[in-house]
Amino acid sequence: MAEGTATCIDILVAILLPPLGVFLKYGCKAEFWICLLLTILGYIPGIIYAIYSITK
């Protein structure tokens, strides 16, 4: 049950600040940099990628 709660919190953080949600899950790896770039180019693509990378 705690695993599901962490995922919900991660998704909420990813909606508010997409790079932060990915950073909390993966650290400073390639996923974070991709999400940061997508968020700079457009907020919605950053959210979509963050939710995708957190839930995969």
Protein Blocks (a to p, Z undefined) as FASTA:
>chain_A
ZZmmmmmmmmmmmmmmmmlmmmmmnopafklmmmmmmmmmomklmmmmmmmmmmZZ
